[in-house]
Amino acid sequence: MGGNGISRWTPLGLLLSVIVTAASVQDRDGAKPVLELLAASFQRIRLVWADGGYAGKLLAWASEHL
């Protein structure tokens, strides 16, 4: 998406969800709505890979809510 939003893909390259945010929103801050959307749409998702920029509060939140 080139910085125009947040997208999530399968290992095969299939798009699962997209949320477009303002340019001022960091990817790590927009990840929570994407994860909520994925959890509501795909109950079978058990593993999400992310780089180190998504660690910290988001990881704790995901462990508790997803």
mmCIF file as Biopython writes it, N, C-alpha, C and O atoms, coordinates in Angstrom:
data_model
#
loop_
_atom_site.group_PDB
_atom_site.id
_atom_site.type_symbol
_atom_site.label_atom_id
_atom_site.label_alt_id
_atom_site.label_comp_id
_atom_site.label_asym_id
_atom_site.label_entity_id
_atom_site.label_seq_id
_atom_site.pdbx_PDB_ins_code
_atom_site.Cartn_x
_atom_site.Cartn_y
_atom_site.Cartn_z
_atom_site.occupancy
_atom_site.B_iso_or_equiv
_atom_site.auth_seq_id
_atom_site.auth_asym_id
_atom_site.pdbx_PDB_model_num
ATOM 1   N N  . MET A ? 1  ? 0.821   -1.194  0.000  1.0 0.0 1  A 1 
ATOM 2   C CA . MET A ? 1  ? 0.000   0.000   0.000  1.0 0.0 1  A 1 
ATOM 3   C C  . MET A ? 1  ? 0.861   1.254   0.000  1.0 0.0 1  A 1 
ATOM 4   O O  . MET A ? 1  ? 0.333   2.353   -0.164 1.0 0.0 1  A 1 
ATOM 5   N N  . GLY A ? 2  ? 2.138   1.124   0.175  1.0 0.0 2  A 1 
ATOM 6   C CA . GLY A ? 2  ? 3.010   2.267   0.052  1.0 0.0 2  A 1 
ATOM 7   C C  . GLY A ? 2  ? 2.786   3.373   1.067  1.0 0.0 2  A 1 
ATOM 8   O O  . GLY A ? 2  ? 2.991   4.544   0.745  1.0 0.0 2  A 1 
ATOM 9   N N  . GLY A ? 3  ? 2.369   3.040   2.286  1.0 0.0 3  A 1 
ATOM 10  C CA . GLY A ? 3  ? 2.175   4.054   3.304  1.0 0.0 3  A 1 
ATOM 11  C C  . GLY A ? 3  ? 0.816   4.718   3.268  1.0 0.0 3  A 1 
ATOM 12  O O  . GLY A ? 3  ? 0.571   5.637   4.049  1.0 0.0 3  A 1 
ATOM 13  N N  . ASN A ? 4  ? -0.082  4.286   2.388  1.0 0.0 4  A 1 
ATOM 14  C CA . ASN A ? 4  ? -1.409  4.882   2.295  1.0 0.0 4  A 1 
ATOM 15  C C  . ASN A ? 4  ? -2.431  4.212   3.191  1.0 0.0 4  A 1 
ATOM 16  O O  . ASN A ? 4  ? -3.601  4.595   3.176  1.0 0.0 4  A 1 
ATOM 17  N N  . GLY A ? 5  ? -2.034  3.243   3.954  1.0 0.0 5  A 1 
ATOM 18  C CA . GLY A ? 5  ? -2.956  2.535   4.825  1.0 0.0 5  A 1 
ATOM 19  C C  . GLY A ? 5  ? -2.272  1.333   5.418  1.0 0.0 5  A 1 
ATOM 20  O O  . GLY A ? 5  ? -1.055  1.177   5.311  1.0 0.0 5  A 1 
ATOM 21  N N  . ILE A ? 6  ? -3.053  0.491   6.039  1.0 0.0 6  A 1 
ATOM 22  C CA . ILE A ? 6  ? -2.514  -0.694  6.683  1.0 0.0 6  A 1 
ATOM 23  C C  . ILE A ? 6  ? -3.192  -1.894  6.051  1.0 0.0 6  A 1 
ATOM 24  O O  . ILE A ? 6  ? -4.419  -1.954  5.978  1.0 0.0 6  A 1 
ATOM 25  N N  . SER A ? 7  ? -2.406  -2.838  5.600  1.0 0.0 7  A 1 
ATOM 26  C CA . SER A ? 7  ? -2.981  -4.019  4.967  1.0 0.0 7  A 1 
ATOM 27  C C  . SER A ? 7  ? -2.417  -5.266  5.607  1.0 0.0 7  A 1 
ATOM 28  O O  . SER A ? 7  ? -1.322  -5.242  6.170  1.0 0.0 7  A 1 
ATOM 29  N N  . ARG A ? 8  ? -3.152  -6.346  5.525  1.0 0.0 8  A 1 
ATOM 30  C CA . ARG A ? 8  ? -2.716  -7.630  6.058  1.0 0.0 8  A 1 
ATOM 31  C C  . ARG A ? 8  ? -2.903  -8.679  4.976  1.0 0.0 8  A 1 
ATOM 32  O O  . ARG A ? 8  ? -3.925  -8.708  4.291  1.0 0.0 8  A 1 
ATOM 33  N N  . TRP A ? 9  ? -1.894  -9.547  4.828  1.0 0.0 9  A 1 
ATOM 34  C CA . TRP A ? 9  ? -1.842  -10.517 3.745  1.0 0.0 9  A 1 
ATOM 35  C C  . TRP A ? 9  ? -1.644  -11.917 4.295  1.0 0.0 9  A 1 
ATOM 36  O O  . TRP A ? 9  ? -1.119  -12.088 5.395  1.0 0.0 9  A 1 
ATOM 37  N N  . THR A ? 10 ? -2.063  -12.922 3.531  1.0 0.0 10 A 1 
ATOM 38  C CA . THR A ? 10 ? -1.761  -14.311 3.863  1.0 0.0 10 A 1 
ATOM 39  C C  . THR A ? 10 ? -0.359  -14.624 3.357  1.0 0.0 10 A 1 
ATOM 40  O O  . THR A ? 10 ? 0.196   -13.852 2.576  1.0 0.0 10 A 1 
ATOM 41  N N  . PRO A ? 11 ? 0.233   -15.756 3.793  1.0 0.0 11 A 1 
ATOM 42  C CA . PRO A ? 11 ? 1.557   -16.130 3.275  1.0 0.0 11 A 1 
ATOM 43  C C  . PRO A ? 11 ? 1.576   -16.309 1.757  1.0 0.0 11 A 1 
ATOM 44  O O  . PRO A ? 11 ? 2.634   -16.208 1.137  1.0 0.0 11 A 1 
ATOM 45  N N  . LEU A ? 12 ? 0.427   -16.571 1.161  1.0 0.0 12 A 1 
ATOM 46  C CA . LEU A ? 12 ? 0.342   -16.736 -0.287 1.0 0.0 12 A 1 
ATOM 47  C C  . LEU A ? 12 ? 0.132   -15.409 -1.010 1.0 0.0 12 A 1 
ATOM 48  O O  . LEU A ? 12 ? 0.032   -15.377 -2.236 1.0 0.0 12 A 1 
ATOM 49  N N  . GLY A ? 13 ? 0.065   -14.320 -0.255 1.0 0.0 13 A 1 
ATOM 50  C CA . GLY A ? 13 ? -0.112  -13.013 -0.859 1.0 0.0 13 A 1 
ATOM 51  C C  . GLY A ? 13 ? -1.555  -12.593 -1.035 1.0 0.0 13 A 1 
ATOM 52  O O  . GLY A ? 13 ? -1.828  -11.619 -1.737 1.0 0.0 13 A 1 
ATOM 53  N N  . LEU A ? 14 ? -2.491  -13.304 -0.415 1.0 0.0 14 A 1 
ATOM 54  C CA . LEU A ? 14 ? -3.904  -12.951 -0.516 1.0 0.0 14 A 1 
ATOM 55  C C  . LEU A ? 14 ? -4.239  -11.885 0.525  1.0 0.0 14 A 1 
ATOM 56  O O  . LEU A ? 14 ? -3.900  -12.034 1.699  1.0 0.0 14 A 1 
ATOM 57  N N  . LEU A ? 15 ? -4.895  -10.826 0.105  1.0 0.0 15 A 1 
ATOM 58  C CA . LEU A ? 15 ? -5.244  -9.723  0.991  1.0 0.0 15 A 1 
ATOM 59  C C  . LEU A ? 15 ? -6.373  -10.133 1.932  1.0 0.0 15 A 1 
ATOM 60  O O  . LEU A ? 15 ? -7.396  -10.646 1.477  1.0 0.0 15 A 1 
ATOM 61  N N  . LEU A ? 16 ? -6.204  -9.914  3.236  1.0 0.0 16 A 1 
ATOM 62  C CA . LEU A ? 16 ? -7.234  -10.233 4.224  1.0 0.0 16 A 1 
ATOM 63  C C  . LEU A ? 16 ? -8.026  -9.005  4.633  1.0 0.0 16 A 1 
ATOM 64  O O  . LEU A ? 16 ? -9.249  -9.076  4.748  1.0 0.0 16 A 1 
ATOM 65  N N  . SER A ? 17 ? -7.360  -7.887  4.854  1.0 0.0 17 A 1 
ATOM 66  C CA . SER A ? 17 ? -8.070  -6.668  5.238  1.0 0.0 17 A 1 
ATOM 67  C C  . SER A ? 17 ? -7.216  -5.443  4.958  1.0 0.0 17 A 1 
ATOM 68  O O  . SER A ? 17 ? -5.991  -5.520  4.855  1.0 0.0 17 A 1 
ATOM 69  N N  . VAL A ? 18 ? -7.897  -4.313  4.838  1.0 0.0 18 A 1 
ATOM 70  C CA . VAL A ? 18 ? -7.226  -3.034  4.615  1.0 0.0 18 A 1 
ATOM 71  C C  . VAL A ? 18 ? -7.972  -1.976  5.413  1.0 0.0 18 A 1 
ATOM 72  O O  . VAL A ? 18 ? -9.203  -1.948  5.422  1.0 0.0 18 A 1 
ATOM 73  N N  . ILE A ? 19 ? -7.233  -1.119  6.073  1.0 0.0 19 A 1 
ATOM 74  C CA . ILE A ? 19 ? -7.807  0.058   6.713  1.0 0.0 19 A 1 
ATOM 75  C C  . ILE A ? 19 ? -6.961  1.241   6.270  1.0 0.0 19 A 1 
ATOM 76  O O  . ILE A ? 19 ? -5.739  1.228   6.424  1.0 0.0 19 A 1 
ATOM 77  N N  . VAL A ? 20 ? -7.601  2.256   5.725  1.0 0.0 20 A 1 
ATOM 78  C CA . VAL A ? 20 ? -6.895  3.454   5.288  1.0 0.0 20 A 1 
ATOM 79  C C  . VAL A ? 20 ? -7.007  4.490   6.400  1.0 0.0 20 A 1 
ATOM 80  O O  . VAL A ? 20 ? -8.103  4.801   6.864  1.0 0.0 20 A 1 
ATOM 81  N N  . THR A ? 21 ? -5.863  5.018   6.821  1.0 0.0 21 A 1 
ATOM 82  C CA . THR A ? 21 ? -5.823  5.991   7.910  1.0 0.0 21 A 1 
ATOM 83  C C  . THR A ? 21 ? -5.201  7.294   7.425  1.0 0.0 21 A 1 
ATOM 84  O O  . THR A ? 21 ? -4.679  7.377   6.313  1.0 0.0 21 A 1 
ATOM 85  N N  . ALA A ? 22 ? -5.267  8.298   8.273  1.0 0.0 22 A 1 
ATOM 86  C CA . ALA A ? 22 ? -4.607  9.567   7.969  1.0 0.0 22 A 1 
ATOM 87  C C  . ALA A ? 22 ? -3.101  9.352   7.918  1.0 0.0 22 A 1 
ATOM 88  O O  . ALA A ? 22 ? -2.578  8.429   8.543  1.0 0.0 22 A 1 
ATOM 89  N N  . ALA A ? 23 ? -2.416  10.192  7.186  1.0 0.0 23 A 1 
ATOM 90  C CA . ALA A ? 23 ? -0.965  10.060  7.059  1.0 0.0 23 A 1 
ATOM 91  C C  . ALA A ? 23 ? -0.258  10.206  8.400  1.0 0.0 23 A 1 
ATOM 92  O O  . ALA A ? 23 ? 0.859   9.715   8.564  1.0 0.0 23 A 1 
ATOM 93  N N  . SER A ? 24 ? -0.885  10.865  9.348  1.0 0.0 24 A 1 
ATOM 94  C CA . SER A ? 24 ? -0.265  11.087  10.655 1.0 0.0 24 A 1 
ATOM 95  C C  . SER A ? 24 ? -0.358  9.874   11.583 1.0 0.0 24 A 1 
ATOM 96  O O  . SER A ? 24 ? 0.244   9.880   12.656 1.0 0.0 24 A 1 
ATOM 97  N N  . VAL A ? 25 ? -1.097  8.837   11.191 1.0 0.0 25 A 1 
ATOM 98  C CA . VAL A ? 25 ? -1.266  7.645   12.027 1.0 0.0 25 A 1 
ATOM 99  C C  . VAL A ? 25 ? -0.139  6.659   11.736 1.0 0.0 25 A 1 
ATOM 100 O O  . VAL A ? 25 ? 0.041   6.235   10.594 1.0 0.0 25 A 1 
ATOM 101 N N  . GLN A ? 26 ? 0.616   6.297   12.766 1.0 0.0 26 A 1 
ATOM 102 C CA . GLN A ? 26 ? 1.683   5.309   12.630 1.0 0.0 26 A 1 
ATOM 103 C C  . GLN A ? 26 ? 1.075   3.928   12.400 1.0 0.0 26 A 1 
ATOM 104 O O  . GLN A ? 26 ? -0.018  3.644   12.890 1.0 0.0 26 A 1 
ATOM 105 N N  . ASP A ? 27 ? 1.771   3.073   11.661 1.0 0.0 27 A 1 
ATOM 106 C CA . ASP A ? 27 ? 1.279   1.716   11.412 1.0 0.0 27 A 1 
ATOM 107 C C  . ASP A ? 27 ? 0.978   0.985   12.711 1.0 0.0 27 A 1 
ATOM 108 O O  . ASP A ? 27 ? -0.028  0.282   12.804 1.0 0.0 27 A 1 
ATOM 109 N N  . ARG A ? 28 ? 1.841   1.141   13.721 1.0 0.0 28 A 1 
ATOM 110 C CA . ARG A ? 28 ? 1.637   0.420   14.979 1.0 0.0 28 A 1 
ATOM 111 C C  . ARG A ? 28 ? 0.349   0.866   15.671 1.0 0.0 28 A 1 
ATOM 112 O O  . ARG A ? 28 ? -0.271  0.077   16.384 1.0 0.0 28 A 1 
ATOM 113 N N  . ASP A ? 29 ? -0.065  2.131   15.469 1.0 0.0 29 A 1 
ATOM 114 C CA . ASP A ? 29 ? -1.300  2.627   16.071 1.0 0.0 29 A 1 
ATOM 115 C C  . ASP A ? 29 ? -2.527  2.178   15.285 1.0 0.0 29 A 1 
ATOM 116 O O  . ASP A ? 29 ? -3.609  2.040   15.855 1.0 0.0 29 A 1 
ATOM 117 N N  . GLY A ? 30 ? -2.371  1.952   14.002 1.0 0.0 30 A 1 
ATOM 118 C CA . GLY A ? 30 ? -3.479  1.479   13.182 1.0 0.0 30 A 1 
ATOM 119 C C  . GLY A ? 30 ? -3.625  -0.026  13.188 1.0 0.0 30 A 1 
ATOM 120 O O  . GLY A ? 30 ? -4.597  -0.551  12.646 1.0 0.0 30 A 1 
ATOM 121 N N  . ALA A ? 31 ? -2.681  -0.732  13.788 1.0 0.0 31 A 1 
ATOM 122 C CA . ALA A ? 31 ? -2.727  -2.199  13.788 1.0 0.0 31 A 1 
ATOM 123 C C  . ALA A ? 31 ? -3.880  -2.746  14.618 1.0 0.0 31 A 1 
ATOM 124 O O  . ALA A ? 31 ? -4.449  -3.779  14.267 1.0 0.0 31 A 1 
ATOM 125 N N  . LYS A ? 32 ? -4.235  -2.078  15.709 1.0 0.0 32 A 1 
ATOM 126 C CA . LYS A ? 32 ? -5.304  -2.574  16.583 1.0 0.0 32 A 1 
ATOM 127 C C  . LYS A ? 32 ? -6.633  -2.717  15.832 1.0 0.0 32 A 1 
ATOM 128 O O  . LYS A ? 32 ? -7.257  -3.774  15.928 1.0 0.0 32 A 1 
ATOM 129 N N  . PRO A ? 33 ? -7.094  -1.697  15.085 1.0 0.0 33 A 1 
ATOM 130 C CA . PRO A ? 33 ? -8.345  -1.873  14.335 1.0 0.0 33 A 1 
ATOM 131 C C  . PRO A ? 33 ? -8.270  -2.993  13.294 1.0 0.0 33 A 1 
ATOM 132 O O  . PRO A ? 33 ? -9.252  -3.697  13.064 1.0 0.0 33 A 1 
ATOM 133 N N  . VAL A ? 34 ? -7.103  -3.154  12.668 1.0 0.0 34 A 1 
ATOM 134 C CA . VAL A ? 34 ? -6.946  -4.230  11.684 1.0 0.0 34 A 1 
ATOM 135 C C  . VAL A ? 34 ? -7.048  -5.586  12.370 1.0 0.0 34 A 1 
ATOM 136 O O  . VAL A ? 34 ? -7.726  -6.485  11.870 1.0 0.0 34 A 1 
ATOM 137 N N  . LEU A ? 35 ? -6.385  -5.739  13.503 1.0 0.0 35 A 1 
ATOM 138 C CA . LEU A ? 35 ? -6.447  -7.012  14.231 1.0 0.0 35 A 1 
ATOM 139 C C  . LEU A ? 35 ? -7.861  -7.307  14.722 1.0 0.0 35 A 1 
ATOM 140 O O  . LEU A ? 35 ? -8.297  -8.457  14.698 1.0 0.0 35 A 1 
ATOM 141 N N  . GLU A ? 36 ? -8.581  -6.271  15.167 1.0 0.0 36 A 1 
ATOM 142 C CA . GLU A ? 36 ? -9.975  -6.464  15.591 1.0 0.0 36 A 1 
ATOM 143 C C  . GLU A ? 36 ? -10.834 -6.916  14.412 1.0 0.0 36 A 1 
ATOM 144 O O  . GLU A ? 36 ? -11.665 -7.813  14.552 1.0 0.0 36 A 1 
ATOM 145 N N  . LEU A ? 37 ? -10.632 -6.297  13.254 1.0 0.0 37 A 1 
ATOM 146 C CA . LEU A ? 37 ? -11.372 -6.676  12.050 1.0 0.0 37 A 1 
ATOM 147 C C  . LEU A ? 37 ? -11.061 -8.110  11.645 1.0 0.0 37 A 1 
ATOM 148 O O  . LEU A ? 37 ? -11.967 -8.875  11.314 1.0 0.0 37 A 1 
ATOM 149 N N  . LEU A ? 38 ? -9.792  -8.475  11.670 1.0 0.0 38 A 1 
ATOM 150 C CA . LEU A ? 38 ? -9.398  -9.841  11.320 1.0 0.0 38 A 1 
ATOM 151 C C  . LEU A ? 38 ? -9.997  -10.854 12.283 1.0 0.0 38 A 1 
ATOM 152 O O  . LEU A ? 38 ? -10.495 -11.896 11.857 1.0 0.0 38 A 1 
ATOM 153 N N  . ALA A ? 39 ? -9.954  -10.556 13.581 1.0 0.0 39 A 1 
ATOM 154 C CA . ALA A ? 39 ? -10.491 -11.483 14.582 1.0 0.0 39 A 1 
ATOM 155 C C  . ALA A ? 39 ? -11.992 -11.678 14.400 1.0 0.0 39 A 1 
ATOM 156 O O  . ALA A ? 39 ? -12.501 -12.784 14.585 1.0 0.0 39 A 1 
ATOM 157 N N  . ALA A ? 40 ? -12.699 -10.615 14.040 1.0 0.0 40 A 1 
ATOM 158 C CA . ALA A ? 40 ? -14.147 -10.716 13.835 1.0 0.0 40 A 1 
ATOM 159 C C  . ALA A ? 40 ? -14.489 -11.456 12.544 1.0 0.0 40 A 1 
ATOM 160 O O  . ALA A ? 40 ? -15.506 -12.146 12.473 1.0 0.0 40 A 1 
ATOM 161 N N  . SER A ? 41 ? -13.648 -11.314 11.534 1.0 0.0 41 A 1 
ATOM 162 C CA . SER A ? 41 ? -13.936 -11.902 10.229 1.0 0.0 41 A 1 
ATOM 163 C C  . SER A ? 41 ? -13.393 -13.313 10.048 1.0 0.0 41 A 1 
ATOM 164 O O  . SER A ? 41 ? -13.966 -14.112 9.307  1.0 0.0 41 A 1 
ATOM 165 N N  . PHE A ? 42 ? -12.295 -13.618 10.719 1.0 0.0 42 A 1 
ATOM 166 C CA . PHE A ? 42 ? -11.614 -14.900 10.530 1.0 0.0 42 A 1 
ATOM 167 C C  . PHE A ? 42 ? -11.293 -15.514 11.888 1.0 0.0 42 A 1 
ATOM 168 O O  . PHE A ? 42 ? -10.199 -15.318 12.418 1.0 0.0 42 A 1 
ATOM 169 N N  . GLN A ? 43 ? -12.234 -16.250 12.446 1.0 0.0 43 A 1 
ATOM 170 C CA . GLN A ? 43 ? -12.049 -16.820 13.777 1.0 0.0 43 A 1 
ATOM 171 C C  . GLN A ? 43 ? -10.931 -17.858 13.835 1.0 0.0 43 A 1 
ATOM 172 O O  . GLN A ? 43 ? -10.464 -18.182 14.927 1.0 0.0 43 A 1 
ATOM 173 N N  . ARG A ? 44 ? -10.495 -18.380 12.717 1.0 0.0 44 A 1 
ATOM 174 C CA . ARG A ? 44 ? -9.482  -19.438 12.703 1.0 0.0 44 A 1 
ATOM 175 C C  . ARG A ? 44 ? -8.054  -18.916 12.699 1.0 0.0 44 A 1 
ATOM 176 O O  . ARG A ? 44 ? -7.121  -19.717 12.761 1.0 0.0 44 A 1 
ATOM 177 N N  . ILE A ? 45 ? -7.845  -17.614 12.630 1.0 0.0 45 A 1 
ATOM 178 C CA . ILE A ? 45 ? -6.488  -17.065 12.658 1.0 0.0 45 A 1 
ATOM 179 C C  . ILE A ? 45 ? -5.900  -17.291 14.041 1.0 0.0 45 A 1 
ATOM 180 O O  . ILE A ? 45 ? -6.486  -16.891 15.047 1.0 0.0 45 A 1 
ATOM 181 N N  . ARG A ? 46 ? -4.742  -17.934 14.085 1.0 0.0 46 A 1 
ATOM 182 C CA . ARG A ? 46 ? -4.102  -18.267 15.355 1.0 0.0 46 A 1 
ATOM 183 C C  . ARG A ? 46 ? -2.724  -17.634 15.511 1.0 0.0 46 A 1 
ATOM 184 O O  . ARG A ? 46 ? -2.183  -17.594 16.616 1.0 0.0 46 A 1 
ATOM 185 N N  . LEU A ? 47 ? -2.153  -17.140 14.415 1.0 0.0 47 A 1 
ATOM 186 C CA . LEU A ? 47 ? -0.797  -16.610 14.459 1.0 0.0 47 A 1 
ATOM 187 C C  . LEU A ? 47 ? -0.709  -15.367 13.586 1.0 0.0 47 A 1 
ATOM 188 O O  . LEU A ? 47 ? -1.184  -15.360 12.450 1.0 0.0 47 A 1 
ATOM 189 N N  . VAL A ? 48 ? -0.104  -14.329 14.119 1.0 0.0 48 A 1 
ATOM 190 C CA . VAL A ? 48 ? 0.122   -13.094 13.376 1.0 0.0 48 A 1 
ATOM 191 C C  . VAL A ? 48 ? 1.605   -12.763 13.487 1.0 0.0 48 A 1 
ATOM 192 O O  . VAL A ? 48 ? 2.139   -12.658 14.591 1.0 0.0 48 A 1 
ATOM 193 N N  . TRP A ? 49 ? 2.262   -12.601 12.361 1.0 0.0 49 A 1 
ATOM 194 C CA . TRP A ? 49 ? 3.674   -12.222 12.340 1.0 0.0 49 A 1 
ATOM 195 C C  . TRP A ? 49 ? 3.766   -10.708 12.218 1.0 0.0 49 A 1 
ATOM 196 O O  . TRP A ? 49 ? 3.022   -10.095 11.453 1.0 0.0 49 A 1 
ATOM 197 N N  . ALA A ? 50 ? 4.676   -10.107 12.970 1.0 0.0 50 A 1 
ATOM 198 C CA . ALA A ? 50 ? 4.897   -8.665  12.888 1.0 0.0 50 A 1 
ATOM 199 C C  . ALA A ? 50 ? 6.354   -8.368  13.211 1.0 0.0 50 A 1 
ATOM 200 O O  . ALA A ? 50 ? 7.022   -9.159  13.876 1.0 0.0 50 A 1 
ATOM 201 N N  . ASP A ? 51 ? 6.844   -7.227  12.738 1.0 0.0 51 A 1 
ATOM 202 C CA . ASP A ? 51 ? 8.226   -6.870  13.063 1.0 0.0 51 A 1 
ATOM 203 C C  . ASP A ? 51 ? 8.286   -6.202  14.438 1.0 0.0 51 A 1 
ATOM 204 O O  . ASP A ? 51 ? 7.255   -6.002  15.081 1.0 0.0 51 A 1 
ATOM 205 N N  . GLY A ? 52 ? 9.481   -5.864  14.880 1.0 0.0 52 A 1 
ATOM 206 C CA . GLY A ? 52 ? 9.691   -5.325  16.219 1.0 0.0 52 A 1 
ATOM 207 C C  . GLY A ? 52 ? 8.983   -4.015  16.498 1.0 0.0 52 A 1 
ATOM 208 O O  . GLY A ? 52 ? 8.777   -3.665  17.660 1.0 0.0 52 A 1 
ATOM 209 N N  . GLY A ? 53 ? 8.607   -3.284  15.466 1.0 0.0 53 A 1 
ATOM 210 C CA . GLY A ? 53 ? 7.898   -2.026  15.655 1.0 0.0 53 A 1 
ATOM 211 C C  . GLY A ? 53 ? 6.514   -2.193  16.254 1.0 0.0 53 A 1 
ATOM 212 O O  . GLY A ? 53 ? 5.924   -1.226  16.736 1.0 0.0 53 A 1 
ATOM 213 N N  . TYR A ? 54 ? 5.992   -3.407  16.227 1.0 0.0 54 A 1 
ATOM 214 C CA . TYR A ? 54 ? 4.659   -3.673  16.759 1.0 0.0 54 A 1 
ATOM 215 C C  . TYR A ? 54 ? 4.697   -4.241  18.172 1.0 0.0 54 A 1 
ATOM 216 O O  . TYR A ? 54 ? 3.662   -4.658  18.692 1.0 0.0 54 A 1 
ATOM 217 N N  . ALA A ? 55 ? 5.855   -4.266  18.799 1.0 0.0 55 A 1 
ATOM 218 C CA . ALA A ? 55 ? 5.988   -4.830  20.148 1.0 0.0 55 A 1 
ATOM 219 C C  . ALA A ? 55 ? 5.449   -3.849  21.192 1.0 0.0 55 A 1 
ATOM 220 O O  . ALA A ? 55 ? 4.985   -2.759  20.857 1.0 0.0 55 A 1 
ATOM 221 N N  . GLY A ? 56 ? 5.516   -4.249  22.436 1.0 0.0 56 A 1 
ATOM 222 C CA . GLY A ? 56 ? 5.111   -3.363  23.529 1.0 0.0 56 A 1 
ATOM 223 C C  . GLY A ? 56 ? 3.635   -3.453  23.828 1.0 0.0 56 A 1 
ATOM 224 O O  . GLY A ? 56 ? 3.088   -4.546  23.977 1.0 0.0 56 A 1 
ATOM 225 N N  . LYS A ? 57 ? 2.980   -2.288  23.918 1.0 0.0 57 A 1 
ATOM 226 C CA . LYS A ? 57 ? 1.573   -2.233  24.321 1.0 0.0 57 A 1 
ATOM 227 C C  . LYS A ? 57 ? 0.665   -2.997  23.362 1.0 0.0 57 A 1 
ATOM 228 O O  . LYS A ? 57 ? -0.301  -3.621  23.802 1.0 0.0 57 A 1 
ATOM 229 N N  . LEU A ? 58 ? 0.954   -2.961  22.070 1.0 0.0 58 A 1 
ATOM 230 C CA . LEU A ? 58 ? 0.115   -3.681  21.109 1.0 0.0 58 A 1 
ATOM 231 C C  . LEU A ? 58 ? 0.177   -5.181  21.347 1.0 0.0 58 A 1 
ATOM 232 O O  . LEU A ? 58 ? -0.846  -5.863  21.289 1.0 0.0 58 A 1 
ATOM 233 N N  . LEU A ? 59 ? 1.356   -5.694  21.610 1.0 0.0 59 A 1 
ATOM 234 C CA . LEU A ? 59 ? 1.512   -7.120  21.881 1.0 0.0 59 A 1 
ATOM 235 C C  . LEU A ? 59 ? 0.737   -7.521  23.128 1.0 0.0 59 A 1 
ATOM 236 O O  . LEU A ? 59 ? 0.059   -8.549  23.130 1.0 0.0 59 A 1 
ATOM 237 N N  . ALA A ? 60 ? 0.827   -6.729  24.181 1.0 0.0 60 A 1 
ATOM 238 C CA . ALA A ? 60 ? 0.086   -7.013  25.413 1.0 0.0 60 A 1 
ATOM 239 C C  . ALA A ? 60 ? -1.418  -6.952  25.157 1.0 0.0 60 A 1 
ATOM 240 O O  . ALA A ? 60 ? -2.164  -7.803  25.641 1.0 0.0 60 A 1 
ATOM 241 N N  . TRP A ? 61 ? -1.866  -5.949  24.398 1.0 0.0 61 A 1 
ATOM 242 C CA . TRP A ? 61 ? -3.288  -5.822  24.084 1.0 0.0 61 A 1 
ATOM 243 C C  . TRP A ? 61 ? -3.778  -7.028  23.278 1.0 0.0 61 A 1 
ATOM 244 O O  . TRP A ? 61 ? -4.830  -7.591  23.581 1.0 0.0 61 A 1 
ATOM 245 N N  . ALA A ? 62 ? -3.027  -7.419  22.265 1.0 0.0 62 A 1 
ATOM 246 C CA . ALA A ? 62 ? -3.424  -8.546  21.417 1.0 0.0 62 A 1 
ATOM 247 C C  . ALA A ? 62 ? -3.491  -9.836  22.223 1.0 0.0 62 A 1 
ATOM 248 O O  . ALA A ? 62 ? -4.402  -10.640 22.027 1.0 0.0 62 A 1 
ATOM 249 N N  . SER A ? 63 ? -2.546  -10.041 23.116 1.0 0.0 63 A 1 
ATOM 250 C CA . SER A ? 63 ? -2.553  -11.250 23.946 1.0 0.0 63 A 1 
ATOM 251 C C  . SER A ? 63 ? -3.786  -11.306 24.830 1.0 0.0 63 A 1 
ATOM 252 O O  . SER A ? 63 ? -4.313  -12.385 25.100 1.0 0.0 63 A 1 
ATOM 253 N N  . GLU A ? 64 ? -4.244  -10.153 25.279 1.0 0.0 64 A 1 
ATOM 254 C CA . GLU A ? 64 ? -5.398  -10.097 26.177 1.0 0.0 64 A 1 
ATOM 255 C C  . GLU A ? 64 ? -6.738  -10.147 25.448 1.0 0.0 64 A 1 
ATOM 256 O O  . GLU A ? 64 ? -7.686  -10.755 25.945 1.0 0.0 64 A 1 
ATOM 257 N N  . HIS A ? 65 ? -6.828  -9.519  24.281 1.0 0.0 65 A 1 
ATOM 258 C CA . HIS A ? 65 ? -8.121  -9.343  23.614 1.0 0.0 65 A 1 
ATOM 259 C C  . HIS A ? 65 ? -8.382  -10.260 22.428 1.0 0.0 65 A 1 
ATOM 260 O O  . HIS A ? 65 ? -9.530  -10.402 22.006 1.0 0.0 65 A 1 
ATOM 261 N N  . LEU A ? 66 ? -7.356  -10.877 21.889 1.0 0.0 66 A 1 
ATOM 262 C CA . LEU A ? 66 ? -7.579  -11.697 20.691 1.0 0.0 66 A 1 
ATOM 263 C C  . LEU A ? 66 ? -7.428  -13.166 20.990 1.0 0.0 66 A 1 
ATOM 264 O O  . LEU A ? 66 ? -7.582  -13.997 20.095 1.0 0.0 66 A 1 
#
